[in-house]
Amino acid sequence: MINGQNGYQHLEFYEGRAIPRIRGTAIDVGTLMIQYRAWDYKRLEDLAADRDLPVDAVREAYDWYTKNNDVVTAMCSEERRRLGVKE
């Protein structure tokens, strides 16, 4: 595990993983942001409350995602390809 990468306090970065997790959970930023968009949340605070996460952690996840959404998109595309899902 690589801690404190890029000044994020609530995200954990692991060698060999492109997408960080919320510290102390098994929730990765990609999954959290997919839920945010798919479930049509209007506020990050509502997602944090529903997932029982600190608001600051969800804000950091959103910040990382907006700066790295190409990484999440590429991983989702690879997963769909691996599962044989047509785009």
Chimera marker file (.cmm) of the C-alpha trace (Angstrom):
<marker_set name="trace">
<marker id="1" x="0.000" y="0.000" z="0.000" r="1" g="1" b="0" radius="0.5"/>
<marker id="2" x="1.182" y="3.499" z="-0.802" r="1" g="1" b="0" radius="0.5"/>
<marker id="3" x="-0.300" y="6.079" z="1.600" r="1" g="1" b="0" radius="0.5"/>
<marker id="4" x="-0.866" y="9.790" z="1.110" r="1" g="1" b="0" radius="0.5"/>
<marker id="5" x="-0.369" y="9.782" z="-2.651" r="1" g="1" b="0" radius="0.5"/>
<marker id="6" x="-1.130" y="13.208" z="-4.086" r="1" g="1" b="0" radius="0.5"/>
<marker id="7" x="-2.228" y="14.519" z="-0.694" r="1" g="1" b="0" radius="0.5"/>
<marker id="8" x="-5.361" y="12.376" z="-0.371" r="1" g="1" b="0" radius="0.5"/>
<marker id="9" x="-6.053" y="11.488" z="3.246" r="1" g="1" b="0" radius="0.5"/>
<marker id="10" x="-9.046" y="9.176" z="2.714" r="1" g="1" b="0" radius="0.5"/>
<marker id="11" x="-7.831" y="7.202" z="-0.302" r="1" g="1" b="0" radius="0.5"/>
<marker id="12" x="-5.555" y="4.168" z="-0.258" r="1" g="1" b="0" radius="0.5"/>
<marker id="13" x="-3.320" y="3.513" z="-3.238" r="1" g="1" b="0" radius="0.5"/>
<marker id="14" x="-1.993" y="0.014" z="-3.872" r="1" g="1" b="0" radius="0.5"/>
<marker id="15" x="0.811" y="-1.127" z="-6.127" r="1" g="1" b="0" radius="0.5"/>
<marker id="16" x="-0.614" y="-2.935" z="-9.117" r="1" g="1" b="0" radius="0.5"/>
<marker id="17" x="-4.037" y="-1.263" z="-8.802" r="1" g="1" b="0" radius="0.5"/>
<marker id="18" x="-4.929" y="1.668" z="-10.995" r="1" g="1" b="0" radius="0.5"/>
<marker id="19" x="-7.880" y="2.793" z="-8.890" r="1" g="1" b="0" radius="0.5"/>
<marker id="20" x="-7.601" y="3.668" z="-5.181" r="1" g="1" b="0" radius="0.5"/>
<marker id="21" x="-10.000" y="2.562" z="-2.450" r="1" g="1" b="0" radius="0.5"/>
<marker id="22" x="-11.658" y="4.506" z="0.319" r="1" g="1" b="0" radius="0.5"/>
<marker id="23" x="-9.354" y="4.000" z="3.310" r="1" g="1" b="0" radius="0.5"/>
<marker id="24" x="-10.547" y="1.232" z="5.629" r="1" g="1" b="0" radius="0.5"/>
<marker id="25" x="-13.122" y="-0.139" z="3.178" r="1" g="1" b="0" radius="0.5"/>
<marker id="26" x="-13.277" y="-2.430" z="0.173" r="1" g="1" b="0" radius="0.5"/>
<marker id="27" x="-14.966" y="0.335" z="-1.857" r="1" g="1" b="0" radius="0.5"/>
<marker id="28" x="-12.913" y="1.560" z="-4.788" r="1" g="1" b="0" radius="0.5"/>
<marker id="29" x="-13.340" y="5.021" z="-6.255" r="1" g="1" b="0" radius="0.5"/>
<marker id="30" x="-14.584" y="3.660" z="-9.580" r="1" g="1" b="0" radius="0.5"/>
<marker id="31" x="-17.406" y="1.690" z="-7.967" r="1" g="1" b="0" radius="0.5"/>
<marker id="32" x="-18.395" y="4.620" z="-5.784" r="1" g="1" b="0" radius="0.5"/>
<marker id="33" x="-18.522" y="7.053" z="-8.708" r="1" g="1" b="0" radius="0.5"/>
<marker id="34" x="-20.454" y="4.599" z="-10.886" r="1" g="1" b="0" radius="0.5"/>
<marker id="35" x="-23.038" y="4.408" z="-8.092" r="1" g="1" b="0" radius="0.5"/>
<marker id="36" x="-23.071" y="8.193" z="-7.798" r="1" g="1" b="0" radius="0.5"/>
<marker id="37" x="-23.874" y="8.555" z="-11.481" r="1" g="1" b="0" radius="0.5"/>
<marker id="38" x="-26.081" y="5.487" z="-11.970" r="1" g="1" b="0" radius="0.5"/>
<marker id="39" x="-28.256" y="6.182" z="-8.945" r="1" g="1" b="0" radius="0.5"/>
<marker id="40" x="-28.571" y="9.838" z="-9.972" r="1" g="1" b="0" radius="0.5"/>
<marker id="41" x="-27.362" y="11.393" z="-6.747" r="1" g="1" b="0" radius="0.5"/>
<marker id="42" x="-27.519" y="15.176" z="-6.768" r="1" g="1" b="0" radius="0.5"/>
<marker id="43" x="-25.148" y="15.675" z="-3.829" r="1" g="1" b="0" radius="0.5"/>
<marker id="44" x="-22.016" y="13.891" z="-2.674" r="1" g="1" b="0" radius="0.5"/>
<marker id="45" x="-23.264" y="14.252" z="0.893" r="1" g="1" b="0" radius="0.5"/>
<marker id="46" x="-26.265" y="12.029" z="0.115" r="1" g="1" b="0" radius="0.5"/>
<marker id="47" x="-24.032" y="9.306" z="-1.319" r="1" g="1" b="0" radius="0.5"/>
<marker id="48" x="-21.768" y="9.525" z="1.737" r="1" g="1" b="0" radius="0.5"/>
<marker id="49" x="-24.764" y="9.152" z="4.064" r="1" g="1" b="0" radius="0.5"/>
<marker id="50" x="-26.205" y="6.195" z="2.125" r="1" g="1" b="0" radius="0.5"/>
<marker id="51" x="-22.839" y="4.392" z="2.070" r="1" g="1" b="0" radius="0.5"/>
<marker id="52" x="-21.998" y="5.363" z="5.679" r="1" g="1" b="0" radius="0.5"/>
<marker id="53" x="-18.787" y="7.078" z="4.562" r="1" g="1" b="0" radius="0.5"/>
<marker id="54" x="-17.208" y="10.336" z="5.679" r="1" g="1" b="0" radius="0.5"/>
<marker id="55" x="-18.238" y="13.182" z="3.388" r="1" g="1" b="0" radius="0.5"/>
<marker id="56" x="-14.592" y="14.208" z="3.010" r="1" g="1" b="0" radius="0.5"/>
<marker id="57" x="-13.747" y="10.705" z="1.767" r="1" g="1" b="0" radius="0.5"/>
<marker id="58" x="-16.452" y="10.892" z="-0.890" r="1" g="1" b="0" radius="0.5"/>
<marker id="59" x="-15.303" y="14.377" z="-1.894" r="1" g="1" b="0" radius="0.5"/>
<marker id="60" x="-11.736" y="13.100" z="-2.297" r="1" g="1" b="0" radius="0.5"/>
<marker id="61" x="-13.007" y="10.154" z="-4.335" r="1" g="1" b="0" radius="0.5"/>
<marker id="62" x="-14.927" y="12.543" z="-6.583" r="1" g="1" b="0" radius="0.5"/>
<marker id="63" x="-11.863" y="14.767" z="-6.955" r="1" g="1" b="0" radius="0.5"/>
<marker id="64" x="-9.638" y="11.824" z="-7.881" r="1" g="1" b="0" radius="0.5"/>
<marker id="65" x="-12.268" y="10.501" z="-10.307" r="1" g="1" b="0" radius="0.5"/>
<marker id="66" x="-12.689" y="13.830" z="-12.115" r="1" g="1" b="0" radius="0.5"/>
<marker id="67" x="-8.921" y="14.012" z="-12.602" r="1" g="1" b="0" radius="0.5"/>
<marker id="68" x="-8.566" y="10.332" z="-13.603" r="1" g="1" b="0" radius="0.5"/>
<marker id="69" x="-11.887" y="9.257" z="-15.116" r="1" g="1" b="0" radius="0.5"/>
<marker id="70" x="-10.047" y="7.960" z="-18.176" r="1" g="1" b="0" radius="0.5"/>
<marker id="71" x="-8.498" y="5.289" z="-15.928" r="1" g="1" b="0" radius="0.5"/>
<marker id="72" x="-11.921" y="4.230" z="-14.632" r="1" g="1" b="0" radius="0.5"/>
<marker id="73" x="-13.406" y="4.261" z="-18.142" r="1" g="1" b="0" radius="0.5"/>
<marker id="74" x="-10.581" y="2.085" z="-19.481" r="1" g="1" b="0" radius="0.5"/>
<marker id="75" x="-10.973" y="-0.411" z="-16.643" r="1" g="1" b="0" radius="0.5"/>
<marker id="76" x="-14.752" y="-0.589" z="-17.150" r="1" g="1" b="0" radius="0.5"/>
<marker id="77" x="-14.261" y="-1.157" z="-20.884" r="1" g="1" b="0" radius="0.5"/>
<marker id="78" x="-11.747" y="-3.918" z="-20.190" r="1" g="1" b="0" radius="0.5"/>
<marker id="79" x="-14.130" y="-5.566" z="-17.721" r="1" g="1" b="0" radius="0.5"/>
<marker id="80" x="-16.998" y="-5.435" z="-20.254" r="1" g="1" b="0" radius="0.5"/>
<marker id="81" x="-14.696" y="-6.916" z="-22.904" r="1" g="1" b="0" radius="0.5"/>
<marker id="82" x="-13.583" y="-9.654" z="-20.517" r="1" g="1" b="0" radius="0.5"/>
<marker id="83" x="-17.211" y="-10.507" z="-19.719" r="1" g="1" b="0" radius="0.5"/>
<marker id="84" x="-18.227" y="-10.427" z="-23.377" r="1" g="1" b="0" radius="0.5"/>
<marker id="85" x="-20.615" y="-7.491" z="-23.006" r="1" g="1" b="0" radius="0.5"/>
<marker id="86" x="-21.221" y="-5.684" z="-26.283" r="1" g="1" b="0" radius="0.5"/>
<marker id="87" x="-20.927" y="-1.919" z="-26.186" r="1" g="1" b="0" radius="0.5"/>
<link id1="1" id2="2" r="1" g="1" b="0" radius="0.2"/>
<link id1="2" id2="3" r="1" g="1" b="0" radius="0.2"/>
<link id1="3" id2="4" r="1" g="1" b="0" radius="0.2"/>
<link id1="4" id2="5" r="1" g="1" b="0" radius="0.2"/>
<link id1="5" id2="6" r="1" g="1" b="0" radius="0.2"/>
<link id1="6" id2="7" r="1" g="1" b="0" radius="0.2"/>
<link id1="7" id2="8" r="1" g="1" b="0" radius="0.2"/>
<link id1="8" id2="9" r="1" g="1" b="0" radius="0.2"/>
<link id1="9" id2="10" r="1" g="1" b="0" radius="0.2"/>
<link id1="10" id2="11" r="1" g="1" b="0" radius="0.2"/>
<link id1="11" id2="12" r="1" g="1" b="0" radius="0.2"/>
<link id1="12" id2="13" r="1" g="1" b="0" radius="0.2"/>
<link id1="13" id2="14" r="1" g="1" b="0" radius="0.2"/>
<link id1="14" id2="15" r="1" g="1" b="0" radius="0.2"/>
<link id1="15" id2="16" r="1" g="1" b="0" radius="0.2"/>
<link id1="16" id2="17" r="1" g="1" b="0" radius="0.2"/>
<link id1="17" id2="18" r="1" g="1" b="0" radius="0.2"/>
<link id1="18" id2="19" r="1" g="1" b="0" radius="0.2"/>
<link id1="19" id2="20" r="1" g="1" b="0" radius="0.2"/>
<link id1="20" id2="21" r="1" g="1" b="0" radius="0.2"/>
<link id1="21" id2="22" r="1" g="1" b="0" radius="0.2"/>
<link id1="22" id2="23" r="1" g="1" b="0" radius="0.2"/>
<link id1="23" id2="24" r="1" g="1" b="0" radius="0.2"/>
<link id1="24" id2="25" r="1" g="1" b="0" radius="0.2"/>
<link id1="25" id2="26" r="1" g="1" b="0" radius="0.2"/>
<link id1="26" id2="27" r="1" g="1" b="0" radius="0.2"/>
<link id1="27" id2="28" r="1" g="1" b="0" radius="0.2"/>
<link id1="28" id2="29" r="1" g="1" b="0" radius="0.2"/>
<link id1="29" id2="30" r="1" g="1" b="0" radius="0.2"/>
<link id1="30" id2="31" r="1" g="1" b="0" radius="0.2"/>
<link id1="31" id2="32" r="1" g="1" b="0" radius="0.2"/>
<link id1="32" id2="33" r="1" g="1" b="0" radius="0.2"/>
<link id1="33" id2="34" r="1" g="1" b="0" radius="0.2"/>
<link id1="34" id2="35" r="1" g="1" b="0" radius="0.2"/>
<link id1="35" id2="36" r="1" g="1" b="0" radius="0.2"/>
<link id1="36" id2="37" r="1" g="1" b="0" radius="0.2"/>
<link id1="37" id2="38" r="1" g="1" b="0" radius="0.2"/>
<link id1="38" id2="39" r="1" g="1" b="0" radius="0.2"/>
<link id1="39" id2="40" r="1" g="1" b="0" radius="0.2"/>
<link id1="40" id2="41" r="1" g="1" b="0" radius="0.2"/>
<link id1="41" id2="42" r="1" g="1" b="0" radius="0.2"/>
<link id1="42" id2="43" r="1" g="1" b="0" radius="0.2"/>
<link id1="43" id2="44" r="1" g="1" b="0" radius="0.2"/>
<link id1="44" id2="45" r="1" g="1" b="0" radius="0.2"/>
<link id1="45" id2="46" r="1" g="1" b="0" radius="0.2"/>
<link id1="46" id2="47" r="1" g="1" b="0" radius="0.2"/>
<link id1="47" id2="48" r="1" g="1" b="0" radius="0.2"/>
<link id1="48" id2="49" r="1" g="1" b="0" radius="0.2"/>
<link id1="49" id2="50" r="1" g="1" b="0" radius="0.2"/>
<link id1="50" id2="51" r="1" g="1" b="0" radius="0.2"/>
<link id1="51" id2="52" r="1" g="1" b="0" radius="0.2"/>
<link id1="52" id2="53" r="1" g="1" b="0" radius="0.2"/>
<link id1="53" id2="54" r="1" g="1" b="0" radius="0.2"/>
<link id1="54" id2="55" r="1" g="1" b="0" radius="0.2"/>
<link id1="55" id2="56" r="1" g="1" b="0" radius="0.2"/>
<link id1="56" id2="57" r="1" g="1" b="0" radius="0.2"/>
<link id1="57" id2="58" r="1" g="1" b="0" radius="0.2"/>
<link id1="58" id2="59" r="1" g="1" b="0" radius="0.2"/>
<link id1="59" id2="60" r="1" g="1" b="0" radius="0.2"/>
<link id1="60" id2="61" r="1" g="1" b="0" radius="0.2"/>
<link id1="61" id2="62" r="1" g="1" b="0" radius="0.2"/>
<link id1="62" id2="63" r="1" g="1" b="0" radius="0.2"/>
<link id1="63" id2="64" r="1" g="1" b="0" radius="0.2"/>
<link id1="64" id2="65" r="1" g="1" b="0" radius="0.2"/>
<link id1="65" id2="66" r="1" g="1" b="0" radius="0.2"/>
<link id1="66" id2="67" r="1" g="1" b="0" radius="0.2"/>
<link id1="67" id2="68" r="1" g="1" b="0" radius="0.2"/>
<link id1="68" id2="69" r="1" g="1" b="0" radius="0.2"/>
<link id1="69" id2="70" r="1" g="1" b="0" radius="0.2"/>
<link id1="70" id2="71" r="1" g="1" b="0" radius="0.2"/>
<link id1="71" id2="72" r="1" g="1" b="0" radius="0.2"/>
<link id1="72" id2="73" r="1" g="1" b="0" radius="0.2"/>
<link id1="73" id2="74" r="1" g="1" b="0" radius="0.2"/>
<link id1="74" id2="75" r="1" g="1" b="0" radius="0.2"/>
<link id1="75" id2="76" r="1" g="1" b="0" radius="0.2"/>
<link id1="76" id2="77" r="1" g="1" b="0" radius="0.2"/>
<link id1="77" id2="78" r="1" g="1" b="0" radius="0.2"/>
<link id1="78" id2="79" r="1" g="1" b="0" radius="0.2"/>
<link id1="79" id2="80" r="1" g="1" b="0" radius="0.2"/>
<link id1="80" id2="81" r="1" g="1" b="0" radius="0.2"/>
<link id1="81" id2="82" r="1" g="1" b="0" radius="0.2"/>
<link id1="82" id2="83" r="1" g="1" b="0" radius="0.2"/>
<link id1="83" id2="84" r="1" g="1" b="0" radius="0.2"/>
<link id1="84" id2="85" r="1" g="1" b="0" radius="0.2"/>
<link id1="85" id2="86" r="1" g="1" b="0" radius="0.2"/>
<link id1="86" id2="87" r="1" g="1" b="0" radius="0.2"/>
</marker_set>
